């Protein structure tokens, strides 16, 4: 009985470690494929942008299937996120990462 219990615990912990490694790989894939699908727009300033370290997570959370989304990160920094329908087109051209806008 003890051997069966030890074997069960060992198999269960192995499955949990495997699942954690899979989730890490999926997260890396998601975040590394974000570049070029959004644009940081600096409004009425020539300063370099101060960006959150979790920018890719913001992009993934706010991205829409069919409509472009603009969200303000600060009074002078706007994040323009392209929709999935646009970035999945075969002729998709990645955006410049940072642009300066005078509106």
C-alpha positions in Angstrom: 0.0 0.0 0.0 2.8 2.4 0.9 4.6 1.7 -2.4 1.4 2.5 -4.3 0.9 5.7 -2.5 4.6 6.8 -3.1 4.3 5.9 -6.7 1.0 7.9 -7.0 2.6 11.0 -5.4 5.7 10.7 -7.6 3.5 10.5 -10.8 1.3 13.4 -9.7 4.3 15.6 -8.9 5.9 14.7 -12.3 2.6 15.7 -14.1 2.5 19.0 -12.2 6.1 19.8 -13.2 5.4 18.9 -16.8 2.3 21.2 -16.9 4.3 24.1 -15.4 7.0 23.7 -18.1 4.3 23.6 -20.8 2.7 26.8 -19.5 6.1 28.6 -19.4 6.7 27.6 -23.1 3.2 28.9 -24.1 3.8 32.2 -22.3 7.2 32.7 -24.0 5.6 32.0 -27.4 2.8 34.4 -26.8 5.0 37.2 -25.6 7.7 36.8 -28.2 5.3 37.0 -31.1 3.8 40.3 -30.0 6.6 42.6 -31.4 5.4 44.5 -34.4 1.7 44.0 -33.7 1.4 47.1 -31.5 2.8 50.7 -31.6 3.8 53.0 -28.8 2.7 56.5 -29.8 4.3 59.4 -28.0 2.0 62.4 -28.1 3.4 66.0 -28.2 6.7 64.9 -26.8 10.1 63.8 -28.0 11.0 62.1 -24.8 11.8 58.4 -24.7 8.9 56.4 -23.5 8.8 54.9 -20.0 7.2 51.5 -20.5 5.9 48.9 -18.1 7.8 45.6 -18.0 4.5 43.8 -18.5 3.7 45.6 -21.8 3.3 42.3 -23.7 0.6 41.2 -21.2 -1.3 44.4 -21.6 -1.2 43.9 -25.4 -2.4 40.3 -25.1 -5.2 41.2 -22.7 -6.5 44.2 -24.7 -6.2 42.8 -28.2 -9.5 42.5 -30.1 -10.4 40.1 -32.9 -11.5 42.6 -35.4 -10.9 46.2 -34.2 -7.8 48.1 -33.4 -7.5 49.2 -29.8 -5.9 52.4 -28.5 -5.2 52.6 -24.7 -3.5 55.4 -22.8 -0.5 54.3 -20.7 0.1 57.9 -19.5 -1.0 61.3 -20.6 1.6 61.3 -23.4 1.9 57.6 -24.2 -0.8 55.8 -26.2 -0.6 52.1 -27.1 -2.1 51.2 -30.5 -2.8 47.5 -30.7 -3.7 45.9 -34.0 -6.5 43.3 -34.2 -6.0 39.6 -34.7 -7.7 39.8 -38.1 -5.0 42.3 -39.3 -1.9 40.5 -38.0 -3.0 37.1 -39.3 -3.2 38.4 -42.9 -0.4 37.0 -45.2 0.6 40.5 -46.3 0.9 41.9 -42.7 3.7 44.4 -42.2 4.9 44.9 -38.6 4.5 48.4 -37.1 7.4 50.6 -36.1 7.7 50.1 -32.3 7.7 53.8 -31.4 6.3 56.8 -33.2 6.0 60.4 -32.3 2.6 62.1 -32.9 1.6 65.7 -32.9 -2.2 65.8 -32.8 
